[in-house]
Amino acid sequence: MSAYAILDLEIFDVEKLQEYKNIAPEIIKKFGGKIIVRGGEPNIVEGNWNPKRVVIIEFPSYEIANDWWNSEDYRKATELRNKGANTNAIIIDGI
């Protein structure tokens, strides 16, 4: 069953975030992940959620998504991401 990593980024330094964007896709691909949403203008249809930049990544399973998030490679990428953006993130099973 697929699982999804859903991130909401508030970018404060585009140049620093670019360093992350240069390496993150290959790490995601290494774990069988596929970016299915990156950016775009959200249409808030209900509630108080005010996402800034949404990224949704599909993984083959919940376990693989967590392995990706906790991997040494992605931990290094996260350090770069944190220099350019504040992030809220979840990993959730699909149906």
Helices and strands as residue ranges (DSSP letters): E 3-11, H 14-30, E 34-38, E 53-59, H 62-70, H 72-82, E 85-93
